[in-house]
Amino acid sequence: MDAGAEEAILPALWGQDTFIAKTGGSEILEQMWAFPDRKDRPCCLIPEATALFQERSKEFLDGRREAKFFYVARCYRYERPQAGRYREFTQLGCEYLSADPAKASRVSRQLCQGFLDSLGLRYQLDSAARRGLSYYLNGEGFEMRVPELGAQKQVVGGGAYREGAGFGIGLERLALALEAQGIRL
């Protein structure tokens, strides 16, 4: 599936301030692997990627009105490991930076559904999910869930934010979902 997206290579190490400013009071702040660097600056291993796109949207856009990006990033959260979600995990995502978050949200959701459909994965869409990250407009987003996974059924989370919209897929959980549905790639 050609989405017309550019690849973005994301660092594993970043300043804590980005996630404090962008994720607000979310549980992610309590789950960050955080520490000071040699110059006593607060750093962390990235717990998710969308905050980086928000903070650096002008640099990513480089004078364009809109652009799509995809990434595969190692992310880290100090939380109790769950089915398909570990302290170090792989996040595949797409971010559509645009001055029109509603359009970006529609396009992001369509791209996500197209990707999951291309894999043959059966899923349920919750287009009005309440997301725990404060950067989502009105706290709303979308989730794709695979009921065969039981309590840990969320495979995708996404939504619109001021600079655009995007989604993230936990690859380890996606692999479990494909296995649960007997899909071999």
N, C-alpha and C positions, 0 to 999 in steps of 0.2 A: 504494500500500500504506500503510495507516494503522497506524503502530506505536505511537501514543499517546505519542510523544516530544516533549519541549519543545526548542526551538532554543536552543543556547548560543553566544553570540558570544565568541570567544576572542581575546586580544591577540596580536600578533605578537612583542612584546618582553616578556621575563619575566626574573626573577632566575635566575641559574645554579644557585643552591643547590637549587631544586626538582628539577632534572634530575640533579644530583649525588646527591641523597638518594634519589630514586625509581628511577633507572635503574641505579644501582650501577656496576659495572665494565664496562658495555656499551660498544660501539664508538661509541655516540651521543655520549659525552662528548668523544671525539677529533674528532667531526664537527661540533660546535656552532660557530656563528658567535658567538664570545664576546668581550666587551670591557667595560671599566669605564665607568660613566656619569659625569656631572660630579662626583658626590660620591664617586667611586671605588668604587661598589658593583658587584659582578660581575653583568653582565647578559648576555642572549643573545637571538638570534632563536629562536623556539621550534622545536625539531627534531621534535617530535611532540606530541600533545595529551593522552594518557591521564594523564601525570604531573600535569597541572593539575587534572584531575577528582579524582585521588586526594588531592592536597594540599588541595583546597577542597571535599571531599565534603560536609562539614557545611553549608557555605554553599549549595551547590547543592541539598541536600536540604531545607534550611530547615524542619526539624522533622518532615519526613515520614520514613517508614520506608524507602521506596524510590521511585525515579523514573528515567525514561529520558530521555536527552538525545541530540540529534543536533547535528552541527556540520559546517561546511565551513571549513577553516582553511588559510591559507598557512603552510607549514612550510619550514624551511631546514636543509640539512646540507652541510657542506663535505666533500664526497666526490667521487670520480670519477663523473661523470655516467654513467648506465646507460640502457639502452633503457627509455623511459617513466619515468625517475627522474632528476630534475635537481636542481641545488643549491637551487633554489626550486621547490617542488611543492605541489600541492593535495591535501589529505587530507580525505576525507569519512569521518565516523565516527559511531559510536553508543556511548554508555556507559550502562550500566544500573547505577546505584548501589543497593546492597542489602546487608543484613547476611548474606545467603545467597549467597556467590559461586558455588556450584555451580548454583543456580537461575539466577542472572544469566548464567552462562556458557551454559547451555542456551538461554535466551531470546535472548541475543546471537547465538549461532550460527544459531538459527532465523530471526531477523530478517535476518541477513546472507544466508543461503541464499534467503530469500524475495525479497530485493532483487535478487540476481543472477538468480534464476529469472524475475522479472518483466521483466528485460531480455532474456531468452532466451539468456543466456550459459551455455555448457557449461564446467564446471570440475570439478576434482578436490578433494575435501576431505581434508585431513590433520588429523584430530582429535587427534593426539598430537604435534604439531610441537614441537620444542624451540626456544623463543623466546629471543633474545639479551638480553632485558630482565629485570633481576633482580626487578622487581615482580611478574612473573607467578608465581602459586603453583606451587611445585615446578619452576619454569622451563618449565612446559608451557603450550601454547596451541593454537591452531588456525590453519591457513592454507588459503586457497583458491588453487588454481593452475590456470593455463590453459596446457596443454602446447604449444599453437601458438606461444607466445612464446619457446620455447627456454630458454636458461639463465636468463633474467630472467622466469620464469613466475609468480612470486608476485604476486597481485593484492590479496589481503586477508591481514591478520595480526591476531590477537586472542587473548584469553584472560581468565582470571579473576585477580583481584588481591584483596587484603584488603577493599577497599571496594566490590567489585562485579565487573563484567566488561564488556568492550567489544571493538570491532574498528575498524580503520582501513583505508580503501581508498585507494590511490593513484589519483587520477582520471586522470592522464596514462597510467598503465599500463593502467587499465581501458579507456580509449579505444583503446589499441593492441590489447587483447584483443578488443574488439568488432569492430574493423576486421579482425583476423586471422580471425575467424569469419564475416565478411561480414554482420554485424548492423548495420543502420542504424536509428537511433531517430528 
